[in-house]
Amino acid sequence: MIIPYKAVGFGPSIRAGNLSVTWAELVWGAVTYGKSSSCYHLKHPGHSRAEKKYRTYLLYTCLTQKDSNLFKSGLYAEMDQTEKGAASYFLGMTLTKLFAGRLLGTPLLWHVSTSSQAISFIPGKSRPDLIGCSSRLNEWIVAEAKGRSDGFDSSALSKAKAQSQMITTINGKAPKFRFGSESYFSPHLCIELEDPPAIKKAAPVEFKIAEAVGEYYSILPILKERGSKELIDGITYLTMHDEDVGVTIGLPADFVLPTPESELPASQSAQQHDSRSTQLEYLGRDRYFIRLDSRWSELQMKKEPQTRDG
């Protein structure tokens, strides 16, 4: 599948093209952006598992595949405006996560308003949606994500650009990119992004890296306690399967939380995601492993949600 994108301000190598994606990578993007790995939280495990299911269900029910593109499902088209607003916001965040991970070398992304105490803002200041960092934990991006259930809305992207400019530095260092993004349907799913220059009224941010990384990988202690061992591309992983949504998630059994001194170890398979033999598995550059069961197959996802098996 492909998601067409247009990008302004990121340099000559990132302008326009098609992101080649699989359903497994889309699920990875959906469940790993935001707070506390979005999947589990040691303080609120039940709530966080429910949130993961919700995000996964949204992907499953709101999108359908036609040829190589993604379109709104009939269920999505029939939602009321409030429901569409929630769904389009979610898709905007998910696609921004994919773009940041694939094209900006930024596999770790936190939702600013819900990342506990790891991100410190000046009270009363406007803030963007997302802060991300590179595998070396020393290069930053800032993003504001918008989503639309219909066609492109230039005013929405303008607002996103303005909000992305509200941070001057993170731990004293200027972000490499501050950008606004907008996902929309034209008629298939697309994304447009723009990286404007910083503005003077923006504020600095303090980011507690160790605490934030611990939140992003907060599933790790649960995997060590309850996970099943399996060999994936020659590496032993700890995995957990959720039968309700047909998703397995895992991390390497020997995974150690990265620090600025150690950085995030690269996954060779993550660099070769397009060459994997199945569309139902994905190894992210953040080392998360995602496997989907047969209800996510191309055959099923080309059907409307209510006619799929499972």
HELIX and SHEET records of a PDB file:
HELIX    1   1 TRP A   23  THR A   32  1                                  10    
HELIX    2   2 LYS A   35  SER A   37  5                                   3    
HELIX    3   3 PRO A   45  CYS A   62  1                                  18    
HELIX    4   4 GLY A   74  ALA A   77  1                                   4    
HELIX    5   5 GLN A   81  LEU A  103  1                                  23    
HELIX    6   6 VAL A  112  THR A  114  5                                   3    
HELIX    7   7 SER A  154  SER A  164  1                                  11    
HELIX    8   8 ILE A  209  TYR A  216  1                                   8    
HELIX    9   9 LEU A  220  ARG A  226  1                                   7    
HELIX   10  10 SER A  269  SER A  275  5                                   7    
HELIX   11  11 SER A  294  TRP A  296  5                                   3    
HELIX   12  12 GLU A  298  MET A  301  1                                   4    
HELIX   13  13 PRO A  305  THR A  307  5                                   3    
SHEET    1   A 7 ALA A  16  SER A  20  0                                        
SHEET    2   A 7 ILE A   2  VAL A   8 -1                                        
SHEET    3   A 7 LEU A 189  GLU A 194  1                                        
SHEET    4   A 7 PHE A 177  PHE A 185 -1                                        
SHEET    5   A 7 TRP A 140  GLY A 147  1                                        
SHEET    6   A 7 LEU A 130  CYS A 133 -1                                        
SHEET    7   A 7 LEU A 108  HIS A 111 -1                                        
SHEET    1   B 2 LEU A  63  LYS A  66  0                                        
SHEET    2   B 2 ASN A  69  LYS A  72 -1                                        
SHEET    1   C 3 ILE A 119  SER A 120  0                                        
SHEET    2   C 3 ALA A 203  PHE A 207 -1                                        
SHEET    3   C 3 ILE A 167  ILE A 170  1                                        
SHEET    1   D 5 SER A 228  ILE A 232  0                                        
SHEET    2   D 5 ILE A 235  ASP A 242 -1                                        
SHEET    3   D 5 VAL A 247  PRO A 252 -1                                        
SHEET    4   D 5 PHE A 289  LEU A 292 -1                                        
SHEET    5   D 5 GLU A 281  LEU A 283 -1                                        
END                                                                             
